[in-house]
Amino acid sequence: LNVERLFTRDDVQTTAEAPSGEALNVERLFTRDDVQSLLRRLTGMNLQEKLFRERRLSRPQRSHFALMTDEAFQKTVKSMRNIGEHFLQFVPVLEPRCSSTTVKSMRNIGEHFLQFVPVLEPRCSSTVILAKDPELDCFDESKFVFTDLSFGLGVRIRSVVVRETDGTLRSASPEERDRMGRVYRGHPHRPVNEPQLFKQPYLQVC
């Protein structure tokens, strides 16, 4: 790599014409695009073997596994590369310390706290009948609930259907959808009340 090309004639003239005792503007020189590009090339962008390799941590983190399509995998690799480039930045660019900037940032924070709560449309309590199968009538005394357990789906998007005892297949009601969501993925602010049957002394009696 030709490191000498970083210092152009303009920089040399600026340095020569600067008064004696005045330091070179190293920050302007170091934050130039060509200098940063050269430093990134010197550092490299080896994601698997260098940046995101396995490390020994004092507190182990939970691993995440997901089934993805080729398009989703490429998007994930691209996002991880962007994260890697963010970690490899040499000089963080800070905003100038100015009173007007501080007032503007405080105003933005105040506007954020004064935002109104978004009004959501009420959930429709009606269900949609998907199929009627009379041959399944009286097949069992209990209903069957089928829940889509695909990774990364929200509560409102996840498919939940119910097979009635008379063979009717319908969509789940909002209450049934909430119950299934709490079964497979608990909510910290919506704890499940454990029945008294599983506590002492009732458990010993049973």
C-alpha positions in Angstrom: 0.0 0.0 0.0 1.3 3.4 -0.9 1.1 5.4 2.3 2.8 8.4 0.8 -0.3 9.3 -1.3 -2.2 10.3 1.8 -0.2 13.5 2.1 -1.0 15.6 -0.9 0.7 18.8 -2.0 -2.1 20.8 -0.5 -1.3 19.4 2.9 2.4 20.1 2.5 1.7 23.7 1.4 -0.7 24.2 4.3 1.9 22.9 6.8 4.7 25.0 5.3 2.6 28.1 5.3 1.4 27.7 8.8 3.0 30.0 11.4 5.8 28.6 13.5 4.5 27.0 16.7 1.1 26.1 15.2 0.4 22.4 15.3 -0.8 20.4 12.2 -4.5 19.8 12.0 -4.1 16.1 12.7 -7.9 15.5 13.2 -8.8 16.9 9.8 -6.1 14.8 8.2 -7.0 11.6 10.1 -10.7 11.8 9.5 -10.4 12.2 5.7 -12.2 9.6 3.6 -9.1 8.2 1.9 -7.3 7.9 5.2 -10.2 6.1 6.8 -10.6 3.8 3.8 -6.9 2.9 4.0 -7.1 2.1 7.7 -10.1 -0.1 7.1 -8.1 -2.0 4.5 -5.2 -2.4 6.9 -7.5 -3.7 9.6 -9.5 -6.0 7.4 -13.1 -7.2 7.6 -12.9 -10.8 8.6 -16.3 -11.3 10.2 -16.2 -15.0 11.0 -12.6 -15.6 12.0 -11.9 -12.3 13.7 -14.7 -10.0 14.6 -17.5 -12.5 15.5 -15.4 -15.4 16.5 -16.2 -17.4 19.7 -14.9 -15.6 22.8 -14.7 -16.6 26.5 -17.0 -14.4 28.4 -17.5 -14.1 32.1 -21.3 -14.2 31.6 -22.2 -16.6 28.7 -24.8 -15.3 26.3 -27.7 -17.3 24.9 -27.3 -18.6 21.4 -30.0 -17.9 18.8 -30.9 -20.3 16.0 -33.3 -19.5 13.2 -34.5 -21.1 9.9 -34.1 -18.5 7.1 -34.5 -18.3 3.4 -31.5 -17.4 1.2 -32.8 -13.8 1.0 -33.2 -13.5 4.8 -29.8 -15.0 5.3 -28.1 -12.5 2.9 -29.9 -9.6 4.7 -28.7 -10.9 8.1 -25.1 -11.2 6.8 -25.3 -7.6 5.4 -26.6 -6.3 8.7 -23.8 -8.1 10.6 -21.3 -6.6 8.2 -22.7 -3.1 9.0 -22.4 -3.8 12.7 -18.8 -4.9 12.1 -18.0 -1.7 10.2 -19.5 0.2 13.1 -17.3 -1.5 15.6 -14.2 -0.9 13.5 -14.7 2.8 13.3 -11.5 4.6 14.3 -12.6 8.1 15.3 -16.1 8.7 16.5 -17.5 11.9 15.0 -18.9 14.0 17.8 -21.3 16.9 17.4 -19.9 20.3 18.4 -20.6 21.4 21.9 -22.9 24.3 21.4 -25.7 25.8 23.5 -28.1 25.8 20.6 -27.4 22.1 19.9 -28.0 21.3 23.6 -31.3 23.2 23.6 -32.4 21.5 20.4 -31.6 18.1 21.8 -33.4 18.8 25.1 -36.4 20.0 23.1 -36.4 16.8 21.1 -36.3 14.8 24.3 -39.2 16.8 25.7 -41.3 16.3 22.5 -40.5 12.5 22.8 -41.9 12.4 26.3 -45.0 14.5 25.4 -46.0 12.2 22.6 -49.6 10.9 22.9 -50.2 7.2 23.3 -51.2 5.7 19.9 -54.8 4.7 19.7 -55.2 1.1 18.5 -58.3 -0.2 16.8 -60.3 -2.5 19.0 -59.7 -6.2 18.3 -62.5 -7.9 16.5 -64.1 -10.6 18.8 -65.8 -12.4 15.9 -64.2 -15.6 14.6 -63.9 -16.8 11.0 -65.1 -20.3 10.1 -62.5 -21.9 8.0 -64.0 -25.3 7.4 -66.8 -27.6 8.5 -66.1 -31.3 8.7 -69.1 -33.3 9.9 -67.2 -36.5 9.9 -65.2 -35.2 12.9 -68.3 -34.6 15.0 -68.0 -36.1 18.5 -64.4 -37.2 17.8 -63.3 -35.9 21.1 -64.8 -34.2 24.1 -62.3 -31.3 24.1 -61.4 -28.7 21.6 -58.0 -28.7 19.8 -56.0 -25.5 19.4 -53.3 -25.3 16.8 -50.7 -22.6 17.1 -48.0 -21.5 14.6 -44.7 -21.6 16.4 -42.6 -20.0 13.7 -39.7 -17.9 14.9 -40.0 -14.1 15.1 -43.8 -13.7 14.7 -45.8 -11.3 16.8 -49.0 -12.1 18.8 -51.3 -10.4 16.3 -49.6 -12.1 13.3 -49.2 -15.6 14.6 -51.8 -18.0 13.2 -54.0 -19.7 15.9 -57.0 -21.9 14.9 -59.4 -24.0 16.9 -61.1 -27.3 16.0 -64.5 -27.5 17.8 -66.0 -30.8 19.0 -68.5 -30.7 16.1 -65.7 -30.7 13.5 -65.8 -26.9 12.8 -62.4 -25.3 12.2 -62.4 -21.6 13.0 -59.9 -18.8 13.8 -59.1 -18.2 17.5 -60.7 -15.4 19.5 -58.5 -12.7 20.9 -58.7 -14.2 24.4 -57.7 -17.6 23.1 -54.9 -16.0 21.1 -53.6 -14.3 24.3 -53.7 -17.5 26.2 -51.7 -19.4 23.6 -49.2 -16.6 23.4 -48.7 -16.7 27.2 -48.2 -20.5 27.1 -45.4 -20.5 24.5 -43.9 -17.1 25.3 -44.5 -15.5 28.7 -44.9 -11.8 29.3 -43.0 -10.2 32.2 -46.0 -7.9 33.1 -48.6 -10.6 32.7 -47.7 -13.5 35.0 -49.6 -16.7 34.9 -51.4 -17.4 38.2 -50.5 -20.8 39.3 -53.6 -22.8 40.5 -53.8 -23.6 44.2 -54.0 -27.3 43.4 -50.2 -27.3 42.7 -49.3 -25.7 46.1 -49.1 -27.0 49.6 -51.1 -28.4 51.4 -53.5 -29.0 48.5 -50.9 -30.8 46.5 -50.2 -33.3 49.2 -53.9 -34.0 49.7 -54.3 -34.7 46.0 
